Amino acid sequence: MTPTDPTGALPQLPKPRVTERRMSGAPGLLMLLVCLVLLGAGAALVATATGPGTAAAGLVVAIIGFFSLRGLTIVAPGQARVVQLLGRYRGTLRKPGLTWVNPFTTRRTVSTRIRNLETETSKVNDSDGNPIEIAAVVVWQVEDTAQAVFEVDDYRKFVAIQCETAVRHIANSFPYDARETGARSLRDSGEEITALLAQEIGARVTAAGVTIVESRITRLSYAPEIAQVMLQRQQAGAVVAARRRIVEGAVGMVELALARLSEQDIVELDEERKAAMVSNLLVVLCGDRGTQPVVNTGSLYQ
């Protein structure tokens, strides 16, 4: 079951106007050979020209060969080239190697490698109003190069700002500690909070053609000005929880002692003596210090 955002719907960004489409240019090595042949042929015509017409033709052939070299494009592994012609998007080159495209096009390199982003440590208030410090690491990757280039100004800055915004929003939506049993909190519901964080960041950066691989909260603590007070509250809560367990165990032991005495008919106790025995056992079992027993040398009632 996918966790839902307790504060409402996830952000709805505009639909992308441009999406990626693959393109494949001409074989790069073949076109390199053609360009070199044109350059050599042009140079030969100019060198052996017998008239102005032949020299001009050789010069034109050499210029064509030289200008065609601009169409050679190298695509490295983990990169893509977004191709534009006169301002229009023509496609994306993703196949690694040497490729030739129209020399009049412009080609922008976009990294498709997996990247890490560590947000700055932010000081925000949780849902209870307590100041906390929180930071996260986000693993992301460009999935649609056209959206990354044309839908936002700078997709790197866009991802960084949206990640920080999502971290702040998640921190504002939950308390640091859960006061009720089973309630979600930043400290106790780690996996669920992480899933919500990844879900919200993914919704915020989808317009830039970015996909979120993983996100993790790396720093979570109370702000220094209230850290000591909150530590005392946590310690008090731990003491109360421990005492509750001790009392539950002591009551069980008292019940067992009374039941065994009754079953084995060791001694017969009236209600008043049972109450006294229960009181003494609870004092011994629940006390945080060693007890000093008092030995009764008389009868049971003296």
WOGI-V956071 format. One record per backbone hydrogen bond with DSSP energy under -0.5 kcal/mol. CO is the residue of the C=O (numbers start at 1). NH is the residue of the N-H. E is the energy in kcal/mol with one decimal. If there is no record, write none. Layout:
<<CO,NH,E> <CO,NH,E>>
This chain:
<<4,6,-0.5> <5,8,-1.1> <11,13,-0.7> <21,92,-2.0> <26,100,-2.7> <27,31,-2.0> <28,32,-2.2> <29,33,-2.1> <30,34,-2.1> <31,35,-2.5> <32,36,-2.3> <33,37,-2.3> <34,38,-2.5> <35,39,-2.5> <36,40,-2.6> <37,41,-3.0> <38,42,-2.6> <39,43,-2.4> <40,44,-2.4> <41,45,-2.4> <42,46,-2.3> <43,47,-2.4> <44,48,-2.2> <46,49,-0.8> <51,55,-1.8> <52,56,-2.4> <53,57,-2.2> <54,58,-2.4> <55,59,-2.2> <56,60,-2.3> <57,61,-2.5> <58,62,-2.2> <59,63,-2.3> <60,64,-2.5> <61,65,-2.3> <62,66,-2.6> <63,67,-3.0> <64,68,-2.2> <65,69,-0.8> <66,69,-0.6> <67,70,-1.4> <68,71,-1.7> <69,72,-1.5> <71,101,-2.3> <73,75,-0.5> <73,99,-2.9> <74,76,-0.6> <75,97,-2.6> <76,79,-1.6> <78,112,-2.4> <78,113,-0.7> <80,82,-0.5> <80,110,-2.8> <81,83,-0.6> <81,93,-2.9> <82,108,-2.4> <83,90,-2.7> <83,91,-1.2> <84,106,-2.7> <85,88,-1.7> <88,85,-2.6> <91,83,-2.9> <92,23,-2.0> <92,94,-0.6> <93,81,-2.4> <97,75,-2.8> <97,99,-0.5> <98,28,-1.7> <99,73,-3.8> <100,26,-2.4> <102,105,-1.9> <106,84,-2.7> <108,82,-2.9> <110,80,-2.1> <115,140,-2.2> <117,119,-0.6> <117,138,-3.1> <120,122,-0.6> <122,124,-0.7> <122,134,-2.3> <124,132,-3.6> <126,129,-2.0> <130,126,-2.4> <131,223,-2.4> <132,124,-2.1> <133,221,-2.0> <134,122,-2.9> <135,218,-1.5> <135,219,-1.6> <136,119,-2.7> <137,216,-2.5> <138,117,-2.2> <138,140,-0.6> <139,213,-2.8> <139,214,-1.4> <140,115,-3.1> <141,143,-0.5> <141,211,-2.8> <143,145,-0.6> <144,148,-1.9> <145,149,-1.7> <146,150,-2.9> <147,151,-2.0> <147,152,-0.6> <154,158,-2.5> <155,159,-2.2> <156,160,-2.2> <157,161,-2.6> <158,162,-2.4> <159,163,-2.3> <160,164,-1.9> <161,165,-2.3> <162,166,-2.4> <163,167,-2.2> <164,168,-2.2> <165,169,-2.3> <166,170,-2.5> <167,171,-2.1> <168,172,-2.1> <169,173,-0.9> <170,173,-0.6> <170,174,-0.7> <174,127,-1.7> <175,186,-2.8> <176,187,-1.9> <177,179,-0.5> <180,183,-1.6> <184,175,-0.5> <185,189,-1.9> <189,193,-2.7> <190,194,-2.4> <191,195,-2.1> <192,196,-2.2> <193,197,-2.4> <194,198,-2.5> <195,199,-2.2> <196,200,-2.4> <197,201,-2.6> <198,202,-2.4> <199,203,-1.8> <200,204,-1.8> <201,205,-2.0> <202,206,-0.8> <205,208,-1.3> <205,210,-1.4> <206,209,-1.7> <209,143,-3.2> <209,144,-2.2> <211,141,-2.0> <211,213,-0.6> <214,139,-3.5> <216,137,-3.0> <216,218,-0.6> <219,135,-1.8> <221,133,-3.4> <223,226,-1.7> <223,227,-1.0> <224,228,-0.6> <226,230,-2.5> <227,231,-2.1> <228,232,-1.9> <229,233,-1.9> <230,234,-2.5> <231,235,-2.4> <232,236,-2.5> <233,237,-2.5> <234,238,-2.3> <235,239,-2.4> <236,240,-2.5> <237,241,-2.4> <238,242,-2.5> <239,243,-2.6> <240,244,-2.4> <241,245,-1.9> <242,246,-2.2> <243,247,-2.9> <244,248,-2.5> <245,249,-2.4> <246,250,-2.8> <247,251,-2.8> <248,252,-1.8> <249,253,-2.1> <250,254,-2.5> <251,255,-2.5> <252,256,-2.2> <253,257,-2.5> <254,258,-2.6> <255,259,-2.3> <256,260,-2.6> <257,261,-2.3> <258,262,-2.1> <259,263,-2.6> <260,264,-2.5> <261,265,-0.6> <261,266,-1.4> <267,269,-0.6> <270,274,-2.4> <271,275,-2.3> <272,276,-2.0> <273,277,-2.6> <274,278,-2.8> <275,279,-2.4> <276,280,-2.5> <277,281,-2.8> <278,282,-2.4> <279,283,-2.1> <280,284,-2.3> <281,285,-3.0> <282,286,-2.5> <283,287,-1.2> <291,293,-0.7> <293,295,-0.5> <295,297,-0.7> <299,302,-1.2>>
